C-alpha cells in the first residue's frame, strides 16, 4: 500500500513537472464562441477544439444567438469512464485544488465544461442547444457542483449533472443533425501539400486520400481520434485511443493497417508521453515510459514495420 501510494505521488509530481514545461492553455474564437483546451507537446487536441468551435458557432447562427459562449474541453485519459458535462450561466468561476479563479470578472455568459475520454460533438451540441433556449432557467437553477474524473478534481456552477448526462445521450434534434452533417476538414498548410488527411462529419472522424474519391469514400472512419501523427505527405498514424493506432497511406497497396496496440501503457490517469520517430521508410519507432502492474518502471521501445504491418517490442531493464 505504501509502495503504491509512493508511486502514485511520484507519477503526480512528474506529471505536474512535465505539464509545467510542455502544456499550455489554448483559446480560439469562432464567431461568438470561445473554445479553450490544454495543449501538450505530444497531446495536441486542436482538431476537437476547431471542430467544437466551428459547429457550435453554426448552431448559434441558426438560433440567432449572438452573445458570447465559452466552452472548455478537457481530455481526461480515462477510457472506461463516461463523459462529464457542466452547464452554467455565470462568470466562469472554477475552483481547482483550493484555488478559485474567474475567467470573465463580472461578465456572465453561457458556459460549458466538457471532460471527455471520447470526443462526442453530438452530445456537446445537445447540451449547447438546451443552453441557447434556457439561459434564464439555467441562471436560476445552477449551483456549485463537485466534479471528479480520474485525478482531475474541480468545482463549478452547473445545473443538474444527471439531467445533462441524459441530455447528452438523447436523440439530437433535426437542427443538431443538420449541423453535424457539416464537413470540417483538418487544417493543412498550403505550402505542404499532402495526399492523406482527415475530416469530421456526422460525429465521426474520416481519413481520406486524394485517390479515395473524397468525400464519398473515406478509407477509414472512427468514432474518436486521440492523435493524428503525420509521418510524411503520404502516410500517417491515427490513434483512436491513447494506445491503439492505425497506419494509413495513400501509396501502399494496403491503405489501412490492422488496429495495433502499444502494450502495456499504465499512466495513472494521465495522457501518456509517446515519442514517435522515423528516419527511413521502416521502422516507425515508438518510445514511452511504463509502470508495470508489479510497480517497476521501464522504458519501452516498439518498432512498427508498415511494409509487413508488424510490431516488435523492446523493453529496457526496469527500475524498482
C-alpha positions as CSV (number, residue, x, y, z in Angstrom):
1,X,0.0,0.0,0.0
2,X,2.8,2.5,0.9
3,X,4.7,1.5,-2.2
4,X,1.6,2.1,-4.4
5,X,0.9,5.4,-2.8
6,X,4.5,6.5,-3.3
7,X,4.4,5.6,-7.0
8,X,1.1,7.5,-7.4
9,X,2.6,10.6,-5.7
10,X,5.7,10.1,-7.9
11,X,3.6,10.0,-11.1
12,X,1.6,13.0,-9.9
13,X,4.8,15.0,-9.3
14,X,6.3,14.0,-12.6
15,X,3.1,14.9,-14.4
16,X,3.0,18.4,-12.8
17,X,6.6,19.0,-13.6
18,X,6.2,17.9,-17.2
19,X,2.9,19.8,-17.6
20,X,4.5,23.0,-16.4
21,X,7.1,22.7,-19.2
22,X,5.0,21.2,-22.0
23,X,1.4,22.2,-21.5
24,X,-0.3,25.5,-22.3
25,X,-3.9,26.7,-22.4
26,X,-5.1,27.3,-26.0
27,X,-8.1,29.5,-26.6
28,X,-9.7,30.1,-30.1
29,X,-12.6,32.3,-31.1
30,X,-15.2,31.2,-33.6
31,X,-17.8,34.0,-34.1
32,X,-19.3,34.4,-30.7
33,X,-17.9,31.1,-29.4
34,X,-14.7,30.9,-27.3
35,X,-13.2,27.3,-27.0
36,X,-10.4,26.6,-24.6
37,X,-8.4,23.4,-24.1
38,X,-5.0,22.3,-22.7
39,X,-2.4,21.5,-25.4
40,X,0.6,19.4,-24.6
41,X,3.8,18.9,-26.6
42,X,2.7,15.5,-27.7
43,X,-1.1,15.6,-27.0
44,X,-2.4,18.3,-29.3
45,X,-6.2,18.2,-29.4
46,X,-6.5,21.1,-31.9
47,X,-9.0,19.0,-34.0
48,X,-11.6,18.8,-31.3
49,X,-11.1,22.5,-30.4
50,X,-11.6,23.5,-34.0
51,X,-14.5,21.2,-34.7
52,X,-16.3,22.3,-31.5
53,X,-15.8,26.0,-32.4
54,X,-16.9,25.8,-36.0
55,X,-20.0,23.6,-35.3
56,X,-21.0,25.4,-32.1
57,X,-20.8,28.7,-33.9
58,X,-23.0,27.4,-36.7
59,X,-25.6,26.2,-34.2
60,X,-25.6,29.7,-32.6
61,X,-26.2,31.3,-36.0
62,X,-29.2,29.0,-36.7
63,X,-30.7,30.1,-33.3
64,X,-29.7,33.7,-33.9
65,X,-27.8,33.7,-30.6
66,X,-25.0,36.3,-30.7
67,X,-24.0,36.7,-27.0
68,X,-20.6,35.2,-26.0
69,X,-20.4,31.4,-25.2
70,X,-17.5,29.7,-23.5
71,X,-16.6,26.1,-24.0
72,X,-13.9,24.3,-22.0
73,X,-12.7,20.9,-23.4
74,X,-10.6,18.7,-21.1
75,X,-9.2,15.3,-22.2
76,X,-9.4,13.0,-19.2
77,X,-7.4,9.9,-20.1
78,X,-9.9,7.6,-18.5
79,X,-11.1,5.4,-21.4
80,X,-13.7,3.5,-19.5
81,X,-15.5,6.5,-18.0
82,X,-18.5,8.3,-19.3
83,X,-18.0,11.9,-20.4
84,X,-18.9,14.7,-18.0
85,X,-20.8,17.9,-18.9
86,X,-21.4,21.1,-16.8
87,X,-23.7,23.9,-18.0
88,X,-24.0,27.3,-16.3
89,X,-24.7,31.0,-16.9
90,X,-22.0,32.7,-14.9
91,X,-18.7,34.5,-15.0
92,X,-16.7,31.3,-15.4
93,X,-15.7,30.8,-11.8
94,X,-13.9,27.5,-11.2
95,X,-12.1,26.0,-8.1
96,X,-9.2,23.6,-8.6
97,X,-7.1,22.3,-5.6
98,X,-8.4,25.1,-3.4
99,X,-7.7,28.0,-5.8
100,X,-10.7,29.9,-7.2
101,X,-10.4,31.8,-10.5
102,X,-12.8,33.6,-12.7
103,X,-12.4,33.8,-16.5
104,X,-14.5,36.9,-17.1
105,X,-14.6,39.1,-14.0
106,X,-18.2,40.2,-13.5
107,X,-19.3,39.4,-17.0
108,X,-21.8,36.5,-17.2
109,X,-22.2,34.2,-20.2
110,X,-23.3,30.7,-21.1
111,X,-20.5,28.3,-20.0
112,X,-20.0,24.6,-20.9
113,X,-17.4,22.3,-19.4
114,X,-16.8,19.1,-21.2
115,X,-14.5,16.5,-19.6
116,X,-14.1,13.6,-22.1
117,X,-12.3,10.4,-22.9
118,X,-14.1,10.2,-26.2
119,X,-14.8,13.4,-28.1
120,X,-18.6,13.5,-28.7
121,X,-19.7,16.5,-30.7
122,X,-23.3,15.4,-30.9
123,X,-23.5,15.4,-27.0
124,X,-21.9,18.8,-26.8
125,X,-24.3,20.3,-29.3
126,X,-27.3,18.7,-27.4
127,X,-26.1,20.5,-24.3
128,X,-25.4,23.7,-26.1
129,X,-28.8,23.7,-27.8
130,X,-30.5,23.4,-24.4
131,X,-28.4,26.2,-23.1
132,X,-29.3,28.5,-26.0
133,X,-33.0,28.0,-25.3
134,X,-32.9,28.2,-21.5
135,X,-30.4,30.8,-20.3
136,X,-32.9,32.2,-17.7
137,X,-33.8,28.9,-16.0
138,X,-30.1,27.9,-16.1
139,X,-29.0,31.1,-14.3
140,X,-31.7,30.5,-11.6
141,X,-31.3,26.7,-11.2
142,X,-27.5,26.4,-11.2
143,X,-25.5,25.5,-8.1
144,X,-21.9,24.6,-7.2
145,X,-21.1,21.0,-8.1
146,X,-18.0,18.9,-7.4
147,X,-16.5,17.1,-10.4
148,X,-14.0,14.3,-10.1
149,X,-12.7,12.5,-13.2
150,X,-9.7,10.3,-12.6
151,X,-7.1,12.6,-10.9
152,X,-8.9,15.7,-12.1
153,X,-11.0,17.4,-9.4
154,X,-12.7,20.8,-9.6
155,X,-15.9,22.6,-8.6
156,X,-18.0,24.9,-10.7
157,X,-21.6,26.1,-11.2
158,X,-23.9,23.9,-13.2
159,X,-27.4,22.7,-13.5
160,X,-28.1,19.0,-12.5
161,X,-25.4,16.8,-14.0
162,X,-27.7,13.8,-14.1
163,X,-30.0,15.7,-16.4
164,X,-27.1,16.8,-18.5
165,X,-25.9,13.3,-18.8
166,X,-29.4,12.2,-20.1
167,X,-29.5,15.2,-22.4
168,X,-26.0,14.4,-23.8
169,X,-27.1,10.9,-24.7
170,X,-30.5,11.9,-26.2
171,X,-31.5,11.7,-29.8
172,X,-30.5,15.1,-31.3
173,X,-32.9,17.5,-32.9
174,X,-33.1,17.9,-36.6
175,X,-31.2,21.2,-36.2
176,X,-28.3,19.5,-34.5
177,X,-28.3,16.7,-37.1
178,X,-28.1,19.3,-39.8
179,X,-25.1,21.0,-38.1
180,X,-23.4,17.6,-37.6
181,X,-23.7,16.9,-41.3
182,X,-21.2,19.8,-41.9
183,X,-17.8,18.6,-43.1
184,X,-14.9,20.1,-41.1
185,X,-11.6,19.4,-42.7
186,X,-8.3,19.1,-40.9
187,X,-6.3,22.3,-41.4
188,X,-3.3,21.7,-43.7
189,X,-0.6,24.1,-44.7
190,X,-1.0,25.1,-48.4
191,X,2.8,25.2,-48.9
192,X,3.0,21.5,-47.8
193,X,0.6,19.6,-50.0
194,X,-0.5,16.2,-48.6
195,X,-2.3,13.2,-50.0
196,X,-3.7,11.8,-46.8
197,X,-5.7,13.8,-44.2
198,X,-8.9,13.8,-42.1
199,X,-12.3,15.4,-41.9
200,X,-15.1,15.3,-39.3
201,X,-18.8,14.7,-40.2
202,X,-21.8,13.1,-38.6
203,X,-20.0,12.7,-35.3
204,X,-17.2,10.6,-36.8
205,X,-13.6,11.2,-37.9
206,X,-12.9,10.2,-41.5
207,X,-9.5,9.5,-43.1
208,X,-9.2,10.1,-46.8
209,X,-6.6,10.2,-49.6
210,X,-6.6,12.1,-52.8
211,X,-7.3,8.9,-54.6
212,X,-10.3,7.9,-52.5
213,X,-13.0,10.0,-54.3
214,X,-13.4,12.4,-51.4
215,X,-15.8,12.7,-49.7
216,X,-17.8,9.7,-50.5
217,X,-15.2,7.0,-50.0
218,X,-13.0,7.6,-46.9
219,X,-10.5,4.8,-46.3
220,X,-11.2,4.8,-42.5
221,X,-14.0,6.1,-40.3
222,X,-13.6,6.3,-36.5
223,X,-15.8,7.3,-33.6
224,X,-12.8,9.0,-31.9
225,X,-9.3,10.2,-32.6
226,X,-6.8,11.0,-29.9
227,X,-3.8,11.8,-32.1
228,X,-3.0,12.3,-35.8
229,X,0.7,11.9,-36.3
230,X,1.8,12.8,-39.9
231,X,4.9,10.7,-41.0
232,X,5.1,12.3,-44.5
233,X,2.9,13.9,-47.1
234,X,1.6,10.4,-48.0
235,X,1.3,8.5,-44.7
236,X,0.3,9.0,-41.1
237,X,-0.6,7.3,-37.8
238,X,-4.1,7.7,-36.5
239,X,-4.7,6.9,-32.8
240,X,-8.3,6.3,-31.8
241,X,-7.3,5.9,-28.1
242,X,-4.1,6.9,-26.3
243,X,-2.6,3.5,-27.1
244,X,-4.4,2.0,-30.2
245,X,-3.5,3.2,-33.6
246,X,-3.8,2.6,-37.4
247,X,-1.2,3.2,-40.1
248,X,-2.7,4.9,-43.2
249,X,-1.0,5.5,-46.5
250,X,-2.0,6.9,-49.9
251,X,0.7,4.9,-51.8
252,X,0.8,1.5,-50.1
253,X,-1.1,-1.4,-51.6
254,X,-2.8,-1.7,-48.2
255,X,-4.1,1.8,-47.4
256,X,-5.2,1.0,-43.8
257,X,-3.3,-1.3,-41.4
258,X,-4.6,-3.6,-38.8
259,X,-5.5,-1.9,-35.5
260,X,-2.4,-2.1,-33.3
261,X,-1.9,-1.5,-29.6
262,X,1.1,-0.2,-27.7
263,X,1.1,-2.5,-24.7
264,X,1.3,-2.1,-21.8
265,X,0.8,1.6,-21.1
266,X,-0.1,2.4,-17.5
267,X,-0.3,6.1,-16.9
268,X,-2.1,6.6,-13.5
269,X,-4.8,8.5,-15.4
270,X,-2.6,10.9,-17.4
271,X,-2.1,11.1,-21.1
272,X,1.0,9.0,-22.0
273,X,4.0,10.7,-23.4
274,X,4.9,8.8,-26.6
275,X,7.8,9.8,-28.8
276,X,7.4,8.8,-32.4
277,X,10.3,8.8,-34.8
278,X,11.1,7.6,-38.3
279,X,14.4,8.2,-40.1
280,X,13.8,5.9,-43.0
281,X,10.8,4.1,-44.5
282,X,10.9,1.3,-41.9
283,X,10.6,1.1,-39.0
284,X,8.4,3.7,-37.2
285,X,9.8,3.9,-33.6
286,X,7.6,4.4,-30.5
287,X,9.3,5.2,-27.2
288,X,7.5,5.7,-23.8
289,X,7.9,5.1,-20.1
290,X,5.8,2.4,-18.4
291,X,4.9,1.5,-14.9
292,X,4.1,-2.2,-14.8
293,X,1.5,-3.9,-12.6
294,X,4.3,-5.0,-10.2
295,X,5.3,-1.3,-9.8
296,X,8.5,-1.4,-11.7
297,X,9.4,1.5,-14.1
298,X,10.9,0.9,-17.5
299,X,11.4,2.4,-20.9
300,X,9.6,0.7,-23.8
301,X,10.6,0.9,-27.4
302,X,8.3,-0.5,-30.1
303,X,9.2,-0.8,-33.7
304,X,6.4,-0.8,-36.3
305,X,7.1,-2.0,-39.8
306,X,4.5,-0.7,-42.3
307,X,5.7,-2.9,-45.1
308,X,4.7,-6.0,-43.2
309,X,2.2,-4.5,-40.8
310,X,4.1,-5.8,-37.7
311,X,5.0,-4.6,-34.2
312,X,8.2,-5.6,-32.4
313,X,8.6,-4.6,-28.8
314,X,11.9,-4.0,-26.9
315,X,12.0,-3.2,-23.2
316,X,14.9,-1.8,-21.2
317,X,15.7,-3.1,-17.7
318,X,13.2,-2.0,-15.1
319,X,13.9,0.2,-12.1
320,X,12.3,-0.8,-8.8
